[in-house]
Structure formats: structure tokens, C-alpha cells
Amino acid sequence: MSEEVLINVGPGETRVAVVEDGRPVELFLERTMKDDLKAKTGRAGHSLIGNIFLGRVQRVLPGMQAAFVEVGLERAGFLGAREARCLCELTGLDEGVLPPISACVREGQTILVQAVKDPISDKGARLSANVTIPGRLLVLVPNQSGVALSRRIEDEAERNRLTALVEEMVERFNPMGVTGEPAGFIVRTAAIGATAENIAADARQLAEEWRKVREAEKRSNPPCVVFHDLDPVSKTLRDSVSAHTMRVMIDDADAFGEAQRYCRRAMPEMLERVQLFNGPGDLFSLYDIDGEIEAALEPRAELPSGGWITVETTEALTAIDVNSGRYTAATGLEETSVKINLEAVHEIAYQLRLRGTGGLIVIDFIHLNDPANIEKVLDAMNEGFAKDRVPTQISGMSEFGLVEM
């Protein structure tokens, strides 16, 4: 598999396309913030996602199981009870029980929160009290314990090696010793094959970032920003570049400089693979990414055997319908249905990954009678979504051929 990452920097936005074998499979867009947001965050033009704020609880709304938190922006951020659970003062709660928001925060309280969704229209940023600091190989989870691994690390031997390696690192030297706090770690996919030295270096860097957050918290008056996540280009290198990435093409000299600086600091092995595009026009035009994306985002997508799928997104859910068209396999209706359904699974996984679709998704497959064939389709679903960065839960198939995810 050939993988490239294309970064197009234009007026008011940065666009990123992950291209596999010449076909865009992921698309990210980060628009420049309004001037008032730039002034209040102290960071020009970047998304708020990943930033950590020292906030002040403005209002607690028990009926909504949520609170509004001042973070220094035009509108207060929204903190739901699920995202505030780690602040709960109640003891003995079952894991699956959501505590009342009033047991998590109180009006006037100062808390650390992280933006998980940018402000949009008249809504403020979506916030979480589950603060994390992401690195290239690890994610630091302050005030937690234990080691978790990315579900995309599938090899059992490698999972065991990485778990043992991180656990040993924490035992031998406490990377959080500078603050005296406990911390858990999530091992990212990029850590596959990493050495103990690489992982320890990443852990130390993350611990140092957290120390700076704590220092900023002590000397600052809320509401304010105490941690800025990376710029869009460096964030792309950290989160989207893998061992399979052959090259990263950037069509802006300043962004290219940012990428080089990040590579020297965090991933020197990628330095020679990051290239500046000097051609006429922009990268997306040269590679016809816009045309590919426009075709891919049509409501209807054709399948190789003549069938098609339709994708319709509403406020409540995304509905996908699978149609066989005129195709009929020589071996009969059941084999026709299996073939079209399997083709549909491949296209659905591609479409949802490219669109960045989340939430409830309902797929209406062509009806199957044989349980073994149903199992084939469900196995293909699990395999097809293994590459997706978004955690996915897939239900069984109902008697009507519906799969929820």
C-alpha cells in the first residue's frame, strides 16, 4: 500500500488529505478562527480542539445534566455530566452510573477543561474534564493509572511487549515525579516497533508539558488558556503519519518550516520524507483531490457489480441503503446478495472514513437467509473499520437486514 499525506495551506484554512494508492481516504479541514477568538486564545488561526483551559463554572443545570464553563471566549463552553464524571465527589458509584452534574461541579468552581469540539454558530466549545496530553507514541492521562493500547495495535505479541515496556518504564522512573501526581498512558499506533528509549523520551516530554500546565494553573487567573495543542501541520504529522507514509507534501513555505522543526524534535526519521511542493497551483488541484472528494461525497456511490449505496445524514442518524441494481449472480439470489453486500461494506467503510461520519449509523443490507453469509458480512464490517481512527461498535444483523453502528 502506498500512502501519502498532502497538506494544502490556503487563505483562511488548512486542508489535509491522506491518500492511499492514489485515492483520498481521510480529509481534515481546519479553518482560521475569527479575530476575537485569536485575541482571546493568544494563538492565531488554530482550532481550539486539544487546548486546555483554566475555566470557571458559570452555571450548573441539573435538568440538562450539564454545566456552562467560562474559558475566556465569547461564549461559555458546554460540559456534560459524562465529561465531568472524573470530578465527581461521590464514592461507591457503579461504573455505568452517570452521577448528577451537581456532584461533579459547583458554580464559581475553578477547573481544568479541554476543548473537544470547536465553537460553532451560537454554541460555545464542547469541553471535557478528562484532560489528556497527546504525544507521538503515547497519550498522557493525568490522575489515572494503568496502561491502555490503541485497538489498532492488533498483533498480540506486540501488544504484550508494549504493555510490559510502558509498565516497566513507569516502575523504574516515575515520569510524573516532577508533579508527584499519578498518571496513566495510552499507547498509540505509532509506537509499534518503538524502543524503550523512544517511549521513555516521549513520556518525559509529556510529563514536562503537564508540569507546565500545572505551573500555568498556579500563576494564572481564570478563565484563560494554559496549554495550546500543536499547529495544524505539526498535529497532522503527529496524528496522521504512519510507518506506511512514503512522503508528506506541503505547498506552503512557512508550514513546511513548521513541519521540519517538528520532525527534528519529535520524529527525525520523517525529516527526509517531508517535501515542499513548488509547482503551480495547489496540491489538491494537481492531484485532483477536489474532484475525487466531490465524487466520493455524492449521496449515491456505485459498486463494482452494478449495485449502489445511498448515504443520507440527518440530525438523528446516518442511513445507508444497499441496492443490487440489475446484477444477478449465476448461482442464485443468495450469492448475489452476499456479493453486493460485501462490495457495499468496502465502500461504506471508505465513505464514512472520508466523510468523518460519527454518531448512530444504520445500514440496510440486502436480505440474507444463511447465517454463515450474515457472519461473512459482519466479519467484513469489523475488518473494514479496523483502519478507522474513530472507535466503532457494530451490532449484529437484525431479521430485516439492518446493522447499527
Secondary structure, DSSP 4 states (H G I P E B T S, - for coil): --EEEEEEEETTEEEEEEEETTEEEEEEEEEPPPHHHHHHHTSTT---TT-EEEEEEEEEEGGGTEEEEE-SSSS-EEEEHHHHGGG----S--TTPPPPGGGT--TT-EEEEEEEE--BTTB--EEES---EE-SSEEEEET--SEEE-TT---HHHHHHHHHHHHHHHHHS-TTTTTT--EEEEE-GGGTT--HHHHHHHHHHHHHHHHHHHHHHHH--SSEEEE----HHHHHHHHH--TTEEEEEE--HHHHHHHHHHHHHH-GGGGGGEEE--SSS-HHHHTTHHHHHHHHTSSEEE-TTS-EEEEEE-SS-EEEEEE-TT---TT-HHHHHHHHHHHHHHHHHHHHHHHT--S-EEEEPPP---HHHHHHHHHHHHHHTTT-SS------B-TTSEEE-
